[in-house]
Amino acid sequence: MARVALGWGIRDLARRAKVAPGTVSRFEAGEELKERTIDALQAALEAAGVVFFDGVYSGDGGPGVRLARSSGHTIEMDESELIQYPEFLEGDGGPGSGG
């Protein structure tokens, strides 16, 4: 997930971690790897701005990752599909609306 969040392919992570692409594939498939290999993968991801969380910090969701900064990618949106509710934008949406 962290690799994809950065917009990296398997070869991108492999190059940055100085491991073979097959090693990245094996890791993502859940195969056991040497600790130093896992450390190299984690260091490469952290250098690119990925922050790793254990269950203590990420709440009920358990372990996870987050980008510390923008990856530079944007999400394309078709504005014709956008629905805006003026009552929520203006803050007069009634009780419980947060406005």
C-alpha distances in whole Angstrom, upper triangle without the diagonal:
4,5,5,6,9,10,10,11,11,15,14,12,15,17,16,16,19,18,19,16,17,16,12,13,14,12,9,12,13,16,18,18,20,20,20,18,15,17,17,13,12,15,14,11,13,16,14,13,10,12,11,13,15,17,20,18,16,18,19,15,15,12,9,8,10,11,14,16,15,13,17,15,17,17,20,22,25,28,30,27,27,29,31,33,36,37,33,33,37,37,39,37,39,39,35,34,33,35
4,5,5,6,9,9,11,11,14,12,10,13,15,14,14,17,17,18,16,17,16,12,14,15,13,11,14,15,17,18,18,20,18,19,16,14,14,14,11,10,12,11,7,10,12,10,10,7,9,9,12,14,16,19,17,15,18,19,16,15,12,9,6,8,8,11,13,13,11,15,14,16,17,20,23,26,28,31,29,28,30,32,34,36,37,34,33,37,37,39,38,40,39,36,34,33,35
4,5,5,7,5,7,8,10,9,7,10,12,11,12,15,14,15,13,15,14,10,11,14,12,10,14,15,17,18,17,19,19,18,16,14,15,13,10,10,12,10,7,11,12,10,11,9,12,12,15,18,20,23,21,19,22,23,20,19,16,13,10,11,10,14,14,14,11,14,13,16,17,20,23,26,29,31,29,29,32,33,36,38,39,36,35,39,39,42,40,42,42,39,37,36,38
4,5,5,6,7,9,12,10,10,13,15,14,15,18,17,18,15,16,16,12,13,16,14,11,15,16,19,21,20,23,22,22,19,17,18,17,14,14,16,13,11,14,15,12,13,11,14,14,17,19,21,24,22,20,23,23,19,19,17,14,11,12,11,15,15,13,10,13,11,14,14,17,20,23,25,28,26,26,29,30,33,35,37,34,33,37,37,40,38,40,40,37,35,34,36
4,5,8,10,12,15,13,12,15,17,15,16,20,20,20,18,20,19,15,16,19,17,14,17,19,21,23,22,24,23,23,21,18,19,18,15,14,16,14,10,12,14,11,10,9,12,13,15,18,20,22,20,17,20,21,18,18,16,12,9,9,8,11,11,10,8,11,9,11,12,15,18,21,24,26,24,24,26,28,30,32,34,31,30,34,34,37,35,37,37,34,32,31,33
4,5,9,11,13,10,10,13,14,13,14,17,18,19,17,19,19,15,16,19,17,15,19,20,22,24,22,24,23,22,20,18,18,17,13,13,14,11,9,11,11,8,9,8,12,14,17,20,22,24,21,20,23,24,21,21,18,15,11,10,8,11,10,9,6,9,8,12,13,16,19,23,25,28,27,26,29,30,33,35,36,33,32,35,36,39,37,40,40,37,35,33,35
4,7,10,12,9,10,14,14,13,16,18,18,19,16,18,19,15,16,19,18,16,19,21,23,25,24,25,25,24,21,20,20,19,15,16,17,14,12,14,14,11,12,12,15,17,20,23,25,27,25,23,26,27,23,23,21,17,14,14,12,14,13,11,8,9,8,11,12,15,18,21,24,27,25,25,28,30,33,35,37,34,33,36,37,40,38,41,41,38,36,35,36
4,7,8,6,7,10,11,10,12,15,15,15,12,15,15,12,13,16,15,14,17,19,20,22,21,22,22,21,18,17,18,16,13,14,15,11,10,13,13,10,13,12,16,17,20,23,25,28,25,24,27,28,24,24,21,18,15,15,13,16,15,14,10,12,11,15,16,18,22,25,28,30,29,29,32,33,36,39,40,37,36,40,40,43,42,45,45,42,39,38,40
4,5,5,7,9,10,11,13,14,13,13,9,12,13,10,10,14,14,12,15,17,19,21,20,22,22,21,18,17,19,16,13,15,17,13,12,16,16,14,16,15,19,19,22,25,27,30,28,26,29,30,26,25,23,20,17,18,16,19,19,18,14,16,15,17,18,20,24,26,29,32,30,31,34,36,39,41,43,40,39,43,43,46,44,47,47,44,42,41,43
4,5,5,6,9,10,11,12,10,9,6,8,9,6,7,11,11,10,12,15,15,17,16,18,19,18,15,14,16,14,11,14,15,12,12,16,16,15,17,16,19,19,22,24,26,29,28,26,29,30,26,25,22,19,18,19,18,21,21,20,17,19,18,21,22,24,27,30,33,35,33,34,37,39,41,44,46,43,42,46,46,49,47,49,49,46,44,43,45
4,6,5,6,9,10,10,9,8,5,9,10,8,10,13,13,13,15,18,18,19,18,19,20,19,15,16,17,14,12,15,16,12,13,17,16,15,18,17,21,21,25,26,29,32,30,29,32,33,29,28,25,22,20,21,20,22,22,21,18,19,19,22,23,25,29,32,35,37,36,36,39,41,44,46,48,45,44,48,48,51,49,52,52,49,47,46,48
4,5,5,6,9,10,10,10,8,12,12,10,12,15,15,14,17,19,20,21,19,20,20,19,15,16,16,13,11,13,14,10,11,14,13,11,15,15,18,19,23,25,28,30,28,27,31,32,28,27,24,21,18,19,17,19,19,18,14,16,16,20,21,23,27,30,33,35,34,34,37,39,42,44,46,43,42,45,46,49,47,50,50,47,45,43,45
4,5,5,6,8,8,9,8,11,10,7,10,13,12,12,15,16,17,18,16,17,17,15,12,12,13,10,7,10,10,7,8,11,11,10,13,12,16,16,20,22,25,27,25,24,28,29,26,24,21,18,16,17,15,17,18,18,15,17,17,21,22,25,28,31,34,37,35,35,38,39,42,44,46,42,42,45,45,48,47,49,49,46,44,42,44
4,6,5,6,5,6,5,8,8,6,9,12,11,12,15,16,16,16,14,15,16,14,11,11,13,9,8,11,12,9,10,14,14,13,16,16,18,19,22,24,27,29,28,27,31,31,28,26,23,21,19,20,19,21,21,21,18,21,21,24,26,28,31,35,37,40,38,39,41,43,46,48,49,46,45,49,49,52,50,53,53,49,47,46,48
4,6,5,6,8,8,11,11,10,13,15,15,16,19,20,20,20,17,18,18,16,13,14,14,11,10,13,12,9,11,14,13,13,16,17,20,20,24,26,29,31,30,29,33,34,31,29,26,23,21,21,20,21,21,21,18,20,21,24,26,29,32,35,38,41,39,40,42,44,47,49,50,47,46,50,50,53,52,54,54,51,49,47,49
4,5,8,10,11,14,13,11,15,16,15,16,19,20,20,20,17,17,17,14,12,13,12,9,8,10,9,6,8,11,9,10,13,14,17,18,21,24,27,29,27,27,30,32,29,27,23,21,18,19,17,18,18,19,16,18,19,23,25,28,31,35,37,40,39,38,41,42,45,47,48,45,44,47,47,51,49,52,52,48,46,45,47
4,6,9,10,12,10,9,13,14,13,14,17,18,17,17,14,14,13,11,8,9,9,5,5,8,7,5,8,11,10,11,14,14,16,16,20,22,25,27,26,26,29,30,28,26,22,20,18,19,18,19,20,21,18,21,22,25,27,30,33,37,39,42,41,40,43,44,46,48,50,46,46,49,49,52,50,53,52,49,47,46,48
4,7,9,12,10,10,14,15,14,16,19,19,18,18,14,14,14,11,9,11,11,8,8,12,11,9,12,14,13,14,18,18,20,20,24,25,29,30,29,29,33,34,31,29,25,24,21,23,21,23,23,24,21,24,25,28,30,33,36,39,42,45,43,43,46,47,50,52,53,50,49,52,52,55,54,56,56,53,51,49,51
4,7,8,6,8,11,11,11,13,16,16,15,15,12,12,13,11,8,10,11,8,8,12,12,11,13,16,16,16,19,18,21,20,24,25,28,30,29,29,32,33,30,28,24,23,21,23,22,24,25,25,23,25,26,29,30,33,36,39,42,45,43,43,46,47,50,52,54,50,50,53,53,56,54,57,56,53,51,50,52
4,5,5,7,9,10,11,13,15,16,14,15,12,13,15,14,10,12,14,12,11,15,15,14,15,19,19,19,22,21,23,23,26,27,30,32,32,31,34,35,31,29,26,24,23,25,24,26,27,27,24,26,26,29,31,33,36,39,42,44,43,43,46,48,50,53,54,51,50,54,54,57,55,57,57,54,52,51,53
4,5,5,6,9,10,11,13,15,14,15,13,15,17,16,12,13,16,13,11,15,16,14,15,18,19,18,21,20,22,22,25,26,29,32,31,30,33,33,30,28,25,23,21,23,23,25,25,25,22,24,24,27,28,30,33,36,39,41,39,40,43,45,47,50,51,48,48,51,51,54,52,55,55,51,49,48,51
4,5,5,6,9,10,10,12,11,13,12,14,16,16,12,13,16,14,13,16,18,16,17,21,21,21,23,22,24,23,26,26,29,32,31,30,33,33,30,28,25,23,22,25,25,27,28,28,25,27,26,29,30,32,35,37,41,43,41,42,44,46,49,51,53,50,50,53,53,56,54,56,56,52,50,50,52
4,5,5,6,9,10,11,9,10,8,10,13,12,8,10,13,11,10,13,15,14,15,18,19,19,21,20,21,20,23,23,26,29,29,28,31,31,28,25,22,21,20,23,23,25,27,27,24,27,26,29,30,32,35,38,41,43,41,42,44,46,49,51,52,49,49,53,52,55,53,55,54,51,49,48,51
4,5,5,6,9,10,10,11,10,12,13,13,9,9,12,11,8,11,13,12,12,16,17,16,18,16,19,17,20,21,24,27,26,25,28,28,25,23,20,18,17,19,20,22,23,23,20,23,23,26,26,29,32,35,38,40,38,38,41,42,45,47,49,45,45,49,48,51,49,51,51,47,46,45,47
4,5,5,6,9,9,11,11,14,16,16,13,12,16,14,12,14,17,15,15,19,20,19,21,19,21,20,22,23,25,28,28,26,29,28,25,23,21,19,19,21,21,24,25,25,22,25,24,26,26,29,31,34,37,39,37,38,40,42,45,47,49,46,45,49,49,51,49,51,51,47,46,45,48
4,5,5,6,5,8,8,12,14,15,11,11,15,14,12,15,18,17,17,20,21,21,23,20,22,20,22,22,24,27,27,26,29,28,25,23,20,19,19,22,23,26,28,28,25,28,27,29,29,32,34,37,40,42,40,40,43,45,47,50,51,48,48,51,51,53,51,53,52,49,47,47,49
4,5,5,5,7,7,10,11,13,9,8,12,12,9,11,15,14,14,17,19,19,20,17,18,16,18,18,21,24,24,23,25,25,22,20,17,16,16,19,20,23,25,25,23,26,25,28,28,31,33,36,39,41,39,39,41,43,45,48,49,45,45,49,48,51,49,50,50,46,45,44,47
4,5,7,10,11,14,15,16,13,11,14,14,11,12,16,15,14,17,19,18,19,16,18,16,18,18,20,23,23,21,24,23,20,18,16,14,15,17,19,22,23,23,21,24,23,25,25,27,30,33,36,38,35,35,38,39,42,44,45,42,42,46,45,48,46,47,47,43,42,41,44
4,6,9,11,15,16,18,15,13,17,17,14,16,19,19,17,20,23,22,23,20,21,19,20,20,22,25,25,23,26,25,21,20,18,17,18,21,22,25,27,27,24,27,26,28,27,30,32,35,38,39,37,37,39,41,43,46,47,44,45,48,48,50,47,49,48,45,44,43,46
4,6,9,13,14,16,13,12,15,16,14,15,18,18,17,20,23,22,23,20,20,17,19,18,19,23,23,22,24,23,20,18,16,16,17,20,22,25,27,27,25,29,28,30,29,32,34,37,40,41,39,39,41,42,44,47,48,45,45,49,48,50,48,49,48,45,44,43,46
4,6,10,12,14,12,11,15,16,14,16,19,19,19,21,24,24,25,22,22,20,21,20,22,25,26,25,27,26,23,21,18,19,20,23,25,27,29,30,28,31,30,32,32,35,37,40,43,45,42,42,44,46,48,51,52,48,49,52,51,54,51,53,52,48,47,47,50
4,7,9,12,10,9,13,14,13,15,18,19,19,21,23,24,25,22,22,19,20,19,21,24,25,25,27,26,24,21,18,19,20,23,25,27,30,31,29,32,32,34,34,37,39,42,45,47,45,45,46,48,50,53,53,50,50,54,53,55,53,54,53,49,49,48,51
4,6,8,6,7,10,11,11,13,15,16,17,19,21,22,23,20,21,18,20,20,22,25,25,25,28,28,25,22,19,20,20,23,24,26,28,30,28,31,31,34,34,37,40,43,45,48,45,45,47,49,51,53,54,50,51,54,53,56,54,55,54,51,50,48,51
4,5,5,7,9,10,11,13,14,16,17,19,20,22,23,21,21,19,21,20,23,25,26,26,29,29,27,24,21,21,21,24,25,27,29,31,29,32,32,35,36,39,42,45,48,50,48,48,50,51,53,55,56,52,52,56,55,57,56,57,56,52,51,50,53
4,5,5,6,9,10,10,12,14,15,16,18,20,21,19,19,16,18,18,21,22,23,24,26,27,25,22,18,19,19,22,23,24,27,29,27,31,31,34,35,38,41,44,47,49,47,47,48,49,51,54,54,50,50,54,52,55,54,55,54,50,49,48,51
4,5,5,6,9,10,10,12,14,15,16,19,20,18,19,17,19,19,23,24,24,25,28,29,27,24,21,21,20,22,23,24,26,28,26,30,30,34,35,38,41,44,47,49,47,47,49,50,52,54,55,51,51,54,53,56,55,56,55,51,50,49,51
4,5,5,6,9,10,11,13,14,15,17,19,17,18,17,19,20,23,25,25,25,28,29,26,23,20,19,19,21,21,23,25,26,24,27,28,31,32,35,38,42,44,47,45,44,47,48,50,52,53,50,49,53,52,55,53,55,54,50,49,48,50
4,5,5,6,9,10,11,12,14,16,17,15,15,13,16,16,19,21,21,21,24,25,23,20,16,16,15,18,19,20,23,24,22,26,26,29,30,33,36,39,42,44,42,42,44,45,47,49,50,46,46,49,49,52,50,52,50,47,46,44,47
4,5,5,6,9,10,10,12,14,15,14,14,12,15,16,19,21,20,21,24,26,23,20,17,16,15,18,18,19,21,23,22,25,26,29,31,34,37,40,42,45,43,43,45,45,47,49,50,46,46,49,48,51,50,52,50,47,46,44,47
4,5,5,6,9,10,11,13,15,13,15,14,17,18,22,24,23,23,27,28,25,23,19,18,16,18,18,19,21,22,20,24,25,28,30,33,36,39,42,44,43,42,44,45,47,49,50,47,46,49,49,52,51,52,52,48,47,45,47
4,6,5,6,9,10,11,13,11,13,12,15,17,20,22,21,21,24,26,23,21,17,15,14,16,15,17,19,20,18,21,22,25,26,29,32,36,38,41,39,39,41,42,44,46,47,44,43,47,46,49,48,50,49,45,44,42,45
4,5,5,6,9,10,11,9,9,9,12,14,17,19,18,18,21,23,20,18,14,13,11,13,13,14,16,18,17,20,21,24,26,29,32,35,37,40,38,38,40,40,42,44,45,42,41,44,44,47,45,47,46,43,41,40,42
4,5,5,6,9,10,9,10,11,14,16,20,21,19,20,24,26,23,21,17,16,13,14,14,14,16,18,17,20,22,25,27,30,33,37,39,42,40,39,41,42,44,46,46,43,42,45,45,48,47,49,48,44,43,41,43
4,6,5,7,9,9,11,12,16,18,22,23,21,21,25,27,24,22,19,16,14,14,13,14,15,16,14,18,19,22,24,27,31,34,36,39,38,37,40,40,43,44,46,42,41,44,44,47,46,48,48,44,43,41,43
4,5,5,7,5,8,9,13,16,19,21,19,18,22,24,21,19,16,13,10,11,10,11,12,14,12,15,16,20,21,25,28,31,33,36,35,34,36,37,39,41,42,39,38,41,41,44,43,45,44,41,39,37,39
4,5,5,5,6,8,12,15,18,19,17,17,21,23,21,19,15,13,10,10,9,9,11,13,13,16,18,21,23,26,29,33,34,37,36,35,37,37,39,41,42,38,37,40,40,43,42,44,43,40,38,36,38
4,5,7,9,12,15,18,22,23,20,20,24,27,24,23,19,17,13,13,11,10,11,13,12,15,17,21,23,26,29,33,35,38,37,36,38,38,40,42,43,40,38,41,41,44,44,46,45,42,40,38,40
4,6,9,12,16,19,22,23,20,20,24,26,23,22,19,16,12,11,9,9,9,10,9,12,14,17,19,23,26,29,31,34,33,32,35,35,37,39,40,37,36,39,39,42,41,44,43,40,38,36,38
4,6,10,13,17,19,20,17,17,21,23,21,20,17,14,10,8,6,5,6,8,8,12,14,16,19,22,25,29,30,33,32,31,33,33,35,36,38,34,33,36,36,39,38,40,40,37,35,33,35
4,7,10,13,16,17,15,14,18,20,17,16,13,10,7,6,5,6,8,10,10,13,15,17,19,22,25,29,30,33,31,30,32,32,35,36,37,34,33,36,35,39,37,40,39,36,34,32,34
4,7,10,13,14,11,11,15,17,15,14,11,9,6,5,6,6,10,12,13,16,18,20,21,25,27,31,32,35,33,31,33,33,35,36,37,33,33,36,35,38,37,39,38,34,33,31,33
4,7,10,11,9,9,13,15,13,11,8,6,5,7,9,10,13,16,16,19,20,22,23,27,29,32,34,37,34,33,34,35,36,38,38,35,35,38,36,39,38,39,38,35,34,32,34
4,7,8,6,6,10,12,10,8,5,5,6,8,11,12,15,18,18,22,22,24,24,28,30,33,34,37,35,33,34,34,35,37,37,33,34,37,35,38,36,38,36,32,32,30,33
4,5,6,6,9,10,10,6,4,7,9,11,15,15,19,21,22,26,26,27,27,31,32,36,37,40,37,35,36,36,37,39,39,35,36,39,37,40,38,39,37,33,33,31,34
4,6,5,6,7,7,4,5,8,11,13,17,18,21,23,24,28,27,28,28,32,33,36,37,39,36,35,35,35,36,38,38,34,35,38,36,38,36,37,35,31,31,30,33
4,6,6,8,10,7,8,11,13,14,18,18,22,24,25,29,29,30,30,34,34,38,39,41,38,36,37,36,37,39,38,34,35,37,35,38,36,36,34,31,31,29,32
4,6,9,9,8,8,9,11,11,15,15,18,21,22,25,26,27,27,31,32,35,36,38,36,34,34,34,34,36,35,32,32,35,33,35,34,34,33,29,29,27,30
4,7,6,6,6,7,9,10,13,14,17,19,21,24,24,24,24,28,29,32,33,35,32,30,31,31,31,33,33,29,30,33,31,33,31,32,31,27,27,25,28
4,5,6,9,10,12,13,17,18,21,22,24,27,27,27,26,30,30,33,34,36,33,31,31,31,31,33,32,29,30,32,30,32,30,31,29,25,25,24,27
4,5,9,11,14,15,19,20,23,25,26,29,28,28,27,30,30,33,34,36,33,31,31,31,31,33,33,29,31,33,31,33,30,31,29,25,25,24,28
4,7,8,11,13,16,18,21,22,23,26,25,25,24,27,28,31,32,34,30,29,29,30,30,33,32,29,30,33,31,33,31,32,30,26,26,25,28
4,7,10,13,16,18,21,23,23,27,26,27,26,29,30,33,35,37,33,32,33,33,34,36,36,32,33,36,34,36,34,35,33,29,29,28,32
4,7,10,14,16,19,21,21,24,24,25,25,28,30,33,34,37,34,33,34,34,35,37,37,34,34,37,36,38,36,37,36,32,32,30,33
4,7,11,13,16,17,17,21,20,22,21,25,26,30,31,34,31,30,31,32,33,35,35,32,32,35,34,37,35,36,35,31,30,29,32
4,7,9,12,14,14,17,17,19,19,23,25,28,30,32,30,29,30,31,32,34,35,31,31,34,33,36,35,36,35,32,31,29,32
4,6,9,10,11,14,15,16,17,20,22,26,27,30,28,26,28,28,30,32,32,29,28,32,31,34,32,34,34,30,29,27,29
4,5,7,8,11,12,14,15,19,21,25,26,29,27,26,28,28,30,32,33,29,28,31,31,34,33,35,35,32,30,28,30
4,7,9,12,14,16,17,21,23,27,28,31,30,28,30,29,31,32,33,30,29,32,31,34,34,36,35,32,30,28,30
4,6,9,11,13,15,19,21,25,26,29,28,26,28,28,30,31,32,29,27,30,30,34,33,36,36,33,30,28,29
4,5,7,9,12,15,18,21,22,26,25,23,25,25,28,29,31,27,26,29,29,33,32,35,35,32,30,28,29
4,5,8,11,14,17,21,23,26,25,24,27,27,30,31,33,30,28,32,32,35,35,37,38,35,32,31,32
4,7,10,13,16,19,21,24,24,23,26,26,29,30,32,29,28,31,32,35,34,37,38,35,33,31,32
4,7,9,13,16,18,21,21,20,23,24,27,29,31,28,26,30,31,34,33,36,37,34,31,30,31
4,6,9,13,14,18,17,16,19,20,24,25,28,25,23,27,28,31,30,33,34,32,29,28,28
4,6,10,12,15,14,13,17,18,21,23,26,23,22,25,27,29,28,31,32,30,27,26,27
4,7,9,12,12,12,15,17,21,23,26,23,22,26,27,30,28,32,33,31,28,28,28
4,6,9,8,8,12,14,17,20,22,21,19,23,25,27,25,29,31,29,25,25,26
4,5,6,7,11,13,17,19,22,21,20,23,25,27,26,29,31,30,26,27,27
4,5,5,8,10,14,16,19,18,17,20,22,24,23,26,29,28,24,25,24
4,6,8,11,14,16,20,19,18,21,24,25,23,27,29,28,25,26,25
4,6,10,13,16,19,18,18,21,23,24,22,25,27,26,23,24,24
4,6,10,13,15,14,14,17,19,20,19,22,24,23,20,21,20
4,7,10,12,12,12,15,17,17,15,19,21,20,17,18,18
4,6,9,8,8,11,13,14,13,16,19,18,14,16,15
4,5,6,7,9,10,11,9,13,15,15,12,13,12
4,5,5,6,8,9,8,12,15,16,12,13,11
4,6,5,6,5,5,8,12,12,9,11,9
4,5,5,6,5,9,11,11,7,8,7
4,6,8,8,12,14,14,10,10,8
4,6,8,11,14,14,11,11,7
4,6,8,10,11,8,7,4
4,6,9,10,8,9,6
4,7,8,5,8,6
4,6,6,8,7
4,6,8,8
4,6,8
4,5
4
